[in-house]
Structure formats: C-alpha cells, structure tokens
Amino acid sequence: MNNELSHIDEAGNANMVDVSGKNTTTRMAMASGLVTFPETVFRTLADQDFLGAKGSILQTAVIAGIQAVKKTADLIPLCHQLSLSKIQIDIQPVDHALKIVCTVKCNERTGVEMEALTGVSVSALTIYDMCKALSHDIQITAVQLEEKTGGKNDFNR
C-alpha cells in the first residue's frame, strides 16, 4: 500500500487520479453493513415478511442500492465514471438485524470499492427510512469493504 493520499496533490489540493496509464482489468469489490433493530421491532418486521406500508422493505432497499451504485461518481467528487458490468445486493436477516452485502464488478482502469460501499450505505438508509415509523432506535453499523480484486493490490478482510 502506498503511504501517500492519492487524491491530494503536492500543494494539498483535491486531485482526481489520472488512471489513463493503467491497464483495464476485471475489478470486483464487495462491501457489507448491518441495520440493527430493537428486538420487538425486528420480530414485527419479520412476522410481516418485511412488508411495510410503503411496500417490500427488502426489495425497495435493493433497488435503491443499485441506483446509488450507478450514481457513485455523482455523489463522491473524485470518483471516476465507470461502466459497470454487475451489481448485486443481498439482504439477509441475522439475529435482530439485516445484513447487507453489495458486490460490484467492472472492466475498468480503477476499482469499484466506493460503488460497493455506496450501495450498502444507501440500502441501509432506505431500510431506516421505511422502518423509522416503528422506532428511531435503528442503528446502521459496520459498513466496510470485505474484498476487492483486480487492481495493483487485492484485499480480503
């Protein structure tokens, strides 16, 4: 790993990384996060198959996450526009939480870590939005990169 910040130039200014000299390779990133509920709220949601007044909580969160992945370069100022080849968001109940996993793939000169993290984050925020009428004691935690491949440095948590 490099010990320098890639998005800051010598003068300390924000700088979009020049990836034109890099090789195009297949890139993949997977991120995860948790949305944790009070136990009674989680049981209520599970008993209703995660269907709320606004519709399917899980499917709405999946669609929101996919949309967010595609908009990452619009949200994170120094991210490159990428031609994405695959976005997959999986949401599963774990204890009294929902675990979100977002996997993103592309054939590009730069990776898709920010896209995967954005997908998890917006999926989690969507779940919060759809469930906040039941409780505001909902926590979004543990959003992190799990794995990335295809660049100079692979990573696996």
C-alpha positions, -999 to 999 in steps of 0.1 A, spaced: 0 0 0 12 35 -8 18 59 21 5 89 2 -30 101 -3 -38 97 -40 -65 124 -41 -43 152 -28 -17 169 -49 17 183 -37 0 217 -29 -27 200 -8 -54 205 -33 -81 179 -43 -70 159 -73 -87 133 -94 -63 105 -100 -51 100 -136 -59 64 -145 -52 67 -182 -19 48 -179 -34 19 -160 -44 -14 -177 -80 -23 -180 -87 -53 -158 -117 -70 -143 -124 -53 -110 -146 -65 -82 -154 -51 -48 -177 -65 -20 -189 -44 10 -212 -52 38 -231 -34 66 -257 -40 93 -291 -24 101 -299 -34 137 -333 -31 152 -348 -33 187 -358 -70 191 -395 -63 192 -394 -42 161 -374 -68 142 -399 -95 152 -428 -74 140 -410 -68 107 -401 -105 103 -437 -115 111 -448 -93 83 -422 -107 59 -405 -73 59 -435 -57 41 -444 -22 53 -470 4 44 -446 16 16 -442 -19 2 -414 -45 3 -387 -32 26 -360 -55 12 -368 -51 -25 -370 -13 -22 -336 -13 -4 -321 -35 -31 -334 -11 -59 -322 20 -40 -287 4 -35 -284 -4 -72 -294 31 -82 -269 45 -57 -241 23 -71 -248 38 -105 -247 73 -91 -215 70 -70 -194 93 -92 -221 120 -89 -220 116 -51 -183 112 -43 -165 141 -60 -133 124 -71 -147 91 -82 -144 82 -119 -175 74 -140 -174 37 -146 -190 13 -170 -204 -13 -145 -209 -49 -156 -226 -63 -124 -243 -50 -93 -257 -75 -68 -272 -66 -34 -282 -93 -10 -301 -85 23 -305 -113 48 -319 -114 84 -292 -121 111 -302 -121 147 -323 -89 151 -305 -72 122 -304 -71 84 -271 -78 68 -265 -61 35 -238 -73 11 -231 -54 -22 -209 -68 -49 -199 -47 -79 -179 -57 -110 -165 -38 -140 -138 -40 -166 -120 -7 -160 -88 11 -150 -99 18 -115 -117 -2 -88 -153 -2 -75 -148 -1 -37 -166 32 -34 -195 19 -55 -199 -12 -33 -197 9 -1 -223 34 -15 -246 5 -24 -246 -8 11 -250 27 27 -280 37 6 -296 3 10 -292 7 48 -306 43 47 -336 31 27 -343 4 53 -341 30 80 -365 53 61 -390 26 56 -389 14 92 -385 46 112 -422 48 119 -418 18 142 -387 31 160 -359 56 157 -337 32 177 -324 16 145 -286 15 140 -266 14 108 -232 0 116 -202 -20 104 -202 -6 68 -169 -19 55 -151 -32 25 -149 -70 26 -129 -78 -5 -115 -62 -37 -97 -77 -66 -84 -67 -100 -61 -38 -92 -25 -35 -80 -34 -46 -45 -61 -72 -38 -78 -71 -3 -97 -96 17 -109 -89 52 
